[in-house]
Amino acid sequence: MNEPDSNPPPPANSAPPGDSAAARAADPSKDAALLVVDDSRSMRLALIRALNGLGFRNIIEAANGEMALQIAARTPPDLVLLDIVMPGLDGYEVCRRLRQMPGTAEVPIMFLSSLEEVQNKTRGFEVGANDYLTKPFDVLEVRARVRSLLKAKAHSDAVKEQIASELRVAREIQMGMLPHDFAPLEQAYGVSFGAVLEPAREVGGDLYGVCAGGPERLVIFLGDVSGKGIPASMFMVRAISLARLLAREVAEPERILARLNDELAADNPSGMFVTFLCAVFESKSGRLTIANGGHCRPVLLPAGEVPRWAVKHLGTALGFEPCLEFERTELTLRNGDALVLYSDGVSEAFNSQEECYGNDRLLTDSAGFAGQSAPAITAALLQKVRAFAGSAPQSDDIAILTLKVQQEKTEGTEKLSSGSPLPPFPSVQKTGEAA
């Protein structure tokens, strides 16, 4: 018969700062925080005394399920020893809730109960317990099981720590492949840029690039690899490296996409693909030529006019099959015009009500960016998406690249014309047709 206990539990025993996960794997009892949950004070004290005698010093006790959940939420333990039959929340429900909390989802849980029927043990494992020991228990058996669970957790923590460290390095390498200093290109081509990339995980598959294709030819691109995480990031590295090389060799964006698609499709055993938008800006004439390989349509922000889509069609993503053709769209940018490229992490962002940000909202919000600089437009769009998503977790990588024509040309070039209006909608040509 359990003894109800209304007295609050004594404070946790103090412990020195913990070492790394690798050090804890060698000595699983070192600094391990144990949470003992039982409504019988005499049972808690007996168990704590036994654990103290085994070398465990950092032990926290809870007299009921609600108190255990509060303690675990505040300071997640390394192991939970949990009774089943308790007033209020029983041990099964406490275990289930612990598994739903991010901080304790993988913390080892061992039931200590007088219930010894098979169905009780089965239910315990079904709600997430790692072990089950019936009362009365043997001290040596408790020690062996506790040490085994702590050793397994310490090893798991060490592996996760190593993976996290490697992913941090991978993220630094990936971010280092993206352009950060746009000043030389901005001065040379009379434009300004604003860019941001926020992977949904440590590394991701979104990419963007800006590079000089010639004295009067600036190449910009943005892509989104299928999937997320490490596989997408590896494919992203391949795509961005090839795109940079092709941008210096090929003048037309539709031919850049065709060549890039052939290269990606030729050796693609994983079957991955990338949506890719490529644009070539000719600074002397203000002509912008765009080719789209299945990517989100960029937003055109003409100075003094309402935003609109810069292209009609999405096209086909790259990597599926070779020998594809891509449409070519031409328009003229005037001084003050801007072009916003983005990945579907923007247009397909969701809030906690599972509502999608969507293309209509994107165009409506873009109207408020009029007159802002390229970095300000990028930052404002990202803020709009974040505000819409609210507390909902980021479900996809987010990339935004804004180009704005706003400066006079440097020495040896002409000022961009601001007189000729844009056509009602861009003309469309197939690969190989005359420009």
C-alpha positions in Angstrom: 0.0 0.0 0.0 1.5 3.3 -1.1 1.8 6.1 1.5 0.5 9.5 0.3 2.9 12.3 0.8 1.8 15.9 0.7 5.2 17.3 1.8 7.3 18.9 -0.9 10.4 16.9 -1.9 13.8 18.0 -0.7 15.9 20.0 -3.2 18.1 18.1 -5.6 21.6 17.2 -4.4 24.2 19.5 -5.7 26.5 18.2 -8.4 29.6 19.7 -10.1 29.2 20.9 -13.7 28.9 18.0 -16.1 31.6 16.9 -18.4 31.1 16.1 -22.1 28.9 13.3 -23.3 32.0 11.3 -24.2 33.3 11.5 -20.6 29.9 10.4 -19.2 30.0 7.4 -21.5 33.1 6.2 -19.8 31.6 6.7 -16.3 27.7 6.7 -16.6 27.2 7.5 -12.9 29.3 10.6 -13.0 27.1 13.6 -12.5 24.0 11.7 -13.8 20.8 13.4 -12.7 18.2 10.8 -11.6 14.5 11.6 -11.0 12.7 9.2 -8.6 8.9 9.4 -8.8 6.8 7.6 -6.2 3.9 8.6 -4.0 5.3 6.6 -1.1 7.9 8.6 0.8 9.4 5.5 2.5 9.9 3.9 -1.0 11.5 7.0 -2.3 13.9 7.3 0.6 14.8 3.6 0.4 15.5 3.9 -3.3 17.5 7.1 -2.8 19.6 5.4 -0.1 20.3 2.5 -2.3 21.3 4.7 -5.2 23.5 6.9 -3.0 25.3 3.7 -1.9 25.9 2.9 -5.5 27.7 6.2 -6.1 24.8 8.3 -7.4 24.6 11.7 -5.8 22.5 13.9 -8.1 19.0 12.5 -7.3 15.7 14.5 -7.4 12.5 13.1 -6.0 8.9 13.8 -6.9 5.8 12.7 -4.9 3.4 12.6 -7.8 3.1 12.7 -11.6 2.3 16.4 -11.9 5.4 17.3 -9.8 7.6 15.0 -11.9 6.5 16.6 -15.1 7.2 20.1 -13.8 10.7 19.1 -12.6 11.5 17.3 -15.9 10.3 20.3 -18.0 12.5 22.7 -15.9 15.6 20.4 -15.7 15.5 17.3 -17.8 17.0 14.3 -15.9 19.3 11.7 -17.4 17.1 8.9 -16.1 13.6 8.5 -14.6 12.7 5.8 -12.1 8.9 5.8 -12.1 6.2 4.2 -10.1 2.9 3.3 -11.8 0.1 3.3 -9.2 -0.1 6.9 -8.0 -3.0 9.4 -7.3 -3.7 11.8 -10.1 -1.6 11.0 -13.1 -0.4 7.4 -13.0 3.0 6.3 -14.2 1.8 5.3 -17.7 0.4 8.8 -18.3 3.6 10.4 -16.9 5.7 8.3 -19.2 3.5 9.1 -22.2 3.8 12.9 -21.5 7.5 12.7 -21.0 7.9 11.1 -24.4 6.0 14.1 -25.9 8.2 16.7 -24.3 11.3 17.6 -26.5 13.6 17.7 -23.5 12.7 14.2 -22.3 11.7 12.5 -25.5 14.7 10.2 -25.4 15.5 10.1 -21.6 15.6 6.5 -20.3 12.6 5.6 -18.2 12.5 2.6 -15.9 9.2 1.5 -14.2 9.5 0.3 -10.6 6.2 -1.2 -9.7 4.5 -4.0 -7.7 2.4 -4.8 -10.8 4.0 -7.8 -12.3 1.4 -9.1 -14.8 2.5 -9.4 -18.4 -0.2 -6.9 -19.5 1.2 -4.3 -17.1 4.7 -4.7 -18.4 3.5 -4.7 -22.0 1.6 -1.4 -21.5 4.6 0.1 -19.9 6.8 -0.6 -22.9 4.0 0.6 -25.2 3.9 4.0 -23.6 7.7 4.4 -24.0 9.5 2.8 -21.1 13.0 1.4 -21.6 12.9 -1.0 -18.7 10.5 -2.5 -16.1 11.5 -3.8 -12.6 9.0 -5.3 -10.1 9.0 -4.6 -6.4 10.5 -5.7 -4.1 13.7 -5.1 -6.1 17.2 -6.2 -5.5 19.8 -3.4 -5.1 22.4 -5.1 -7.3 19.8 -5.6 -10.1 18.8 -1.9 -9.8 22.4 -0.8 -10.1 23.0 -3.0 -13.1 20.0 -1.8 -15.0 20.5 1.9 -14.1 24.1 1.8 -15.2 23.2 0.0 -18.4 20.6 2.6 -19.3 22.9 5.5 -18.4 25.7 4.1 -20.4 23.5 3.6 -23.5 22.2 7.2 -23.1 25.8 8.6 -22.7 26.9 6.8 -25.8 23.9 8.1 -27.7 24.6 11.6 -26.5 28.2 11.4 -27.6 27.3 10.2 -31.1 24.7 13.1 -31.4 27.3 15.6 -30.2 29.8 14.4 -32.8 27.2 14.5 -35.6 26.1 18.0 -34.5 29.7 19.2 -34.6 30.2 17.8 -38.1 27.0 19.4 -39.2 28.1 22.8 -37.9 31.2 22.5 -40.0 29.2 21.4 -43.0 26.9 24.4 -42.6 29.9 26.8 -42.4 31.3 25.3 -45.6 28.0 25.5 -47.4 27.3 29.1 -46.4 30.9 29.9 -47.4 30.0 28.9 -51.0 27.4 31.7 -51.3 28.3 35.2 -52.2 28.4 37.7 -49.3 30.3 40.7 -50.6 28.3 42.1 -53.5 30.1 45.5 -53.5 32.4 44.9 -56.5 29.6 43.6 -58.7 27.2 46.4 -57.5 29.7 49.0 -58.5 30.5 47.4 -61.8 27.0 46.8 -63.0 25.0 49.6 -61.4 22.8 47.4 -59.2 22.4 46.4 -55.6 21.7 43.1 -54.0 20.1 41.7 -50.8 20.2 38.0 -50.0 19.4 35.6 -47.2 19.5 31.8 -46.8 18.0 30.1 -43.8 18.1 26.2 -43.9 15.3 24.4 -42.1 18.0 22.1 -40.7 21.7 22.5 -40.1 22.3 22.3 -43.8 19.9 22.5 -46.7 19.4 22.4 -50.4 18.6 26.0 -51.3 21.2 28.0 -53.2 21.8 31.3 -54.9 24.6 32.9 -56.8 25.8 36.1 -58.6 28.7 36.2 -60.9 30.2 38.3 -63.7 29.6 36.7 -67.1 31.4 39.5 -69.0 32.0 43.2 -69.0 28.3 44.0 -69.5 26.7 40.7 -68.5 25.7 39.8 -64.9 24.4 36.3 -64.2 22.2 35.6 -61.2 20.5 32.4 -60.2 18.6 30.7 -57.4 17.7 27.1 -56.9 16.0 24.6 -54.6 17.1 21.0 -54.4 14.5 18.3 -53.7 14.5 17.2 -50.1 16.3 18.7 -47.1 19.3 18.0 -45.0 22.6 16.4 -46.0 21.6 14.8 -49.3 20.1 18.0 -50.5 23.2 20.0 -49.4 25.5 17.7 -51.3 23.4 18.0 -54.5 23.3 21.7 -53.9 27.1 21.9 -53.9 27.3 20.1 -57.2 24.6 22.4 -58.8 26.1 25.7 -57.6 29.6 24.7 -58.7 28.4 23.7 -62.2 26.3 26.8 -62.5 29.2 29.1 -61.8 31.3 27.5 -64.5 28.6 27.6 -67.1 27.8 31.2 -66.3 31.2 32.2 -67.5 31.1 30.0 -70.6 27.5 30.4 -71.8 25.8 33.7 -72.6 22.1 32.8 -72.7 20.2 31.7 -69.5 18.2 29.0 -71.3 21.4 27.4 -72.6 22.9 27.6 -69.1 19.9 25.6 -67.8 20.1 23.1 -70.7 23.8 22.4 -70.1 23.3 22.3 -66.3 20.4 19.9 -66.7 22.5 17.6 -68.9 25.3 17.5 -66.4 23.0 16.8 -63.4 20.9 14.1 -65.3 24.0 12.3 -66.6 25.1 11.0 -63.2 22.2 11.1 -60.8 21.8 7.6 -59.2 19.8 9.1 -56.3 17.2 10.6 -58.6 17.4 14.0 -57.0 16.4 17.2 -58.9 16.7 20.9 -58.5 14.3 23.7 -59.5 16.5 26.5 -60.9 15.9 30.0 -62.1 18.7 31.8 -64.1 18.7 35.4 -65.2 21.2 37.5 -67.2 21.2 41.3 -66.8 22.9 43.4 -69.4 23.8 46.6 -67.6 24.3 48.8 -70.7 20.8 48.2 -72.2 18.9 47.2 -69.0 17.8 44.0 -70.7 17.0 41.1 -68.4 16.7 37.6 -69.8 15.2 34.9 -67.6 15.0 31.1 -68.0 13.0 29.0 -65.5 13.6 25.4 -64.7 10.6 24.5 -62.5 11.2 27.2 -59.9 8.9 29.8 -58.2 8.1 32.7 -60.5 10.1 35.8 -59.5 8.4 39.0 -58.5 9.0 42.1 -60.6 8.8 45.4 -58.7 8.6 48.1 -61.3 9.3 51.6 -60.0 6.0 53.3 -59.5 3.9 50.3 -60.6 2.2 47.4 -58.9 4.2 44.1 -58.5 3.7 41.3 -61.0 5.2 38.0 -61.9 8.3 38.3 -64.1 7.6 35.1 -66.1 4.5 33.2 -67.2 5.6 29.6 -66.8 7.5 27.4 -64.3 9.2 25.1 -66.8 10.8 21.7 -65.9 13.1 21.0 -63.0 16.7 19.9 -63.7 18.1 16.4 -63.2 15.2 14.2 -64.5 16.4 13.6 -68.0 18.9 15.1 -70.5 18.3 17.1 -73.7 15.5 19.4 -72.3 14.7 22.9 -73.7 13.8 25.9 -71.6 11.8 29.0 -72.4 13.4 32.4 -72.6 11.7 35.5 -71.2 13.0 39.1 -71.9 12.1 42.4 -70.3 13.8 45.7 -69.7 14.7 47.0 -66.2 14.6 50.7 -65.6 16.4 52.6 -62.9 14.6 51.8 -59.6 13.1 48.5 -60.7 13.7 45.4 -58.6 13.5 41.6 -59.1 12.9 39.3 -56.2 13.9 35.6 -56.5 12.9 33.2 -53.7 12.5 29.6 -52.9 9.2 27.8 -52.0 10.1 28.1 -48.4 8.7 31.6 -48.8 5.5 31.0 -50.8 4.7 27.6 -49.0 5.4 28.7 -45.5 2.6 27.6 -43.1 1.3 29.0 -39.8 0.0 27.1 -36.8 -3.5 27.0 -38.4 -1.9 25.1 -41.4 -2.6 28.1 -43.7 -0.2 28.7 -46.5 1.5 32.0 -47.1 0.7 31.7 -50.8 1.4 33.6 -54.0 -1.5 36.0 -53.6 -0.2 37.2 -50.2 3.3 37.4 -51.6 2.3 39.8 -54.4 0.1 41.8 -52.0 2.9 42.2 -49.4 5.4 43.0 -52.1 3.5 46.2 -52.9 4.7 47.5 -49.5 8.3 47.2 -50.5 8.2 50.0 -53.1 11.1 52.4 -52.9 13.1 50.3 -50.5 16.7 49.1 -51.1 17.5 45.5 -52.2 18.7 44.5 -48.7 15.6 46.1 -47.1 13.3 44.3 -49.6 14.9 41.0 -48.7 14.7 41.6 -45.0 11.1 42.9 -45.2 9.9 39.8 -47.1 11.6 37.5 -44.6 9.9 39.3 -41.8 6.5 39.0 -43.5 7.0 35.3 -43.8 8.1 34.9 -40.2 5.2 37.0 -38.9 2.8 34.9 -40.9 4.3 31.6 -39.7 4.3 32.7 -36.1 5.2 29.9 -33.7 4.9 27.2 -36.4 8.3 25.5 -37.1 10.1 26.3 -40.3 9.2 23.4 -42.7 11.5 24.2 -45.6 14.6 26.1 -46.5 14.2 29.8 -47.2 16.3 31.6 -49.8 15.7 35.2 -51.0 17.8 37.1 -53.5 16.8 40.7 -54.6 18.3 42.6 -57.5 17.6 46.3 -57.8 18.7 48.8 -60.5 19.3 52.0 -58.7 22.8 53.4 -59.4 24.5 55.3 -62.2 27.0 53.2 -64.1 30.7 53.4 -63.3 33.2 55.0 -65.6 33.0 53.8 -69.2 29.3 52.8 -69.2 26.1 54.7 -69.6 23.3 55.5 -67.2 20.4 53.1 -67.4 17.4 54.5 -69.2 14.3 55.3 -67.1 12.1 56.4 -70.0 11.0 53.3 -71.9 8.0 51.5 -70.3 8.0 47.7 -69.7 5.9 45.6 -72.2 2.5 44.4 -71.0 4.0 41.0 -70.4 7.4 39.5 -71.3 7.9 37.8 -74.6 8.7 34.1 -74.5 11.0 32.2 -76.8 12.2 28.6 -76.9 15.9 27.6 -76.6 17.6 28.1 -79.9 15.2 30.8 -81.2 16.5 34.2 -82.1 16.6 36.6 -79.2 
